[in-house]
Amino acid sequence: MKRRKLLWKVYPYYFIIIVISLVLTALYASHEIHRTYVDEITRTLEVRARLVDRQLRHLLLESDTTVLDRQCKELGRLSNTRITVVDADGVVLGDSDEDPQSMENHGNRPEIMRAYTGEVGVETRFSNTLQRTMMYVAVPVEENGEIVGVVRTSYAVTTVKQTLGALYGKFVVSGIIITIIATIVSLVVFRQLTRPLKELQEGAERFARGDLALKLPVPDTEEIAALAKSMNRMAAELDARIRTIVQERNERETILASMSEGILALDTHEKIVTLNRMAADFLGLHLEQAPGKLIHEVVRIADLHDFIEKCFSSHNVVEMEITLPGKTERCLQVRGTVLNDVSGNCAGVVLVFSDITRMKKLENIRRDFVANVSHELKTPITAITASVETLLDDDGDSQQNNRRFLEMIARHADRLNSLVEDLLSLARLEAESERGDVNLTRNRLTDILESSVQACREQSIHYNTTITLTCGSDLEANLNPVQLEQAVTNLIDNAIKYSDAGATVSVDASISGDEIIISVQDQGCGIEEKHLPRLFERFYQVDKARSRKAGGTGLGLAIVKHVALAHGGRVSVDSSPGVGSAFRIHIPRTK
């Protein structure tokens, strides 16, 4: 249905009312004017007839028809009225327009017959003599109580119609002019009345667009002014409520966004109501597009779907662990509970995701660490115990066996001592890093590297390897000399142990961007790529038999890694089987 403006819905009816009112007024006025005009003519004719009676009575009584007729014509000419004098028998004695001798007897005329009764006769009819419609007024002429004749005056009706017609024409023109003026004035008035409504409409549209700070003008009209005030008050209250809602929403979103846990809310149809960024990251969802979609459509994790069903059927908090597939598996702990509305009915469920991947990894590392420590300790302890038992059971006659077992005990005791020292060193590094107690001072890097090379000099001679050092004498950084020397010494020691006789171990320090890179490169057997990601883990050994033979504890590279982290740096390694390996310590450069 097509809507029209208020102006064009009300104004046509107002225009019709104006026209009808003017037409009815004109009809009533014309009727009254016609009646009044006719009555006035009738009275005028009666007055004229009585005046003629006064003037011509004596002539009528004397029967002087000649003078009477002449006087009728003179008076008729002066008054512009037809005057006729009739005797008591209806014979025309005088007439202002015709010859009385040629006129028929008027005794049967209605107005004259009424005049014979002593009353004033009034009649309108067509005149055969004049061939037009005339209005007649006849008054009796009385003498001594007897009616001796009748004086009749008449007036042409066509003249009355012409006069009234001209008047009606003026009425029509005036009515049209009045209608036009009333139309224009009413249109202007209606526009003035509807302009505030238009302003209210525009203001309401701006309110709908969110511009609630706008204040609508208050017009002079009481009703519209009350409406404008109500709308302004409504806008102010709505603005305040929206601000409160937006503030609460922003606070809620800020809290949800800053949480390390993922939050996911579902309705009773398992459609996503809301989620935070962490939940979107965990489940691989789009933060803006996910709400409103079924969880089964966007998440393909069967364990999670089973967990959601379990949440809906339970009134308590439900927990479970799920593993997310991907390049790197993520382990999540999920807690779910039912959401109830104000009536206590189920409105959905809320899930809280906690990433326990690192916790699981640390737990695995701890488990592996305990197992590795136990294994590493068990071997030398078993050897020492066996040697001691052998010595206790021996009768003491074989000095050579005794010495061999004592050397074994000493060797495994040294291994135990090295293992304990490395464990203590590693624990000390971790504790200092956690407390931030690492003491870094400005030192020349070449002094530390030379000390590390010198510490490994005898071992290089034993293994017939050569150590080369390349480092600028002016290269300085904020360092802990003891820790860094230990780390570099570990790298050089490993490079010597795993290099063939006659090989060269290169120690190099250089600047690359914002880092100082300390590189220790050997020409040994190299390491397969699959082992590289785990090289710096505790007790991880590529070739356990060779490591034990070389006297390694499996903690040297872990110490190197923690030294680098304590300096705010990192470690890296490149290796190719049969070519050699390059271990690097990256330390932030300080100017």
Order of alpha helices (4+ residues) and beta strands (2+ residues): alpha-alpha-beta-beta-alpha-beta-beta-beta-alpha-alpha-beta-beta-alpha-alpha-alpha-beta-beta-beta-alpha-alpha-beta-alpha-alpha-beta-beta-alpha-beta-beta-alpha-alpha-beta-beta
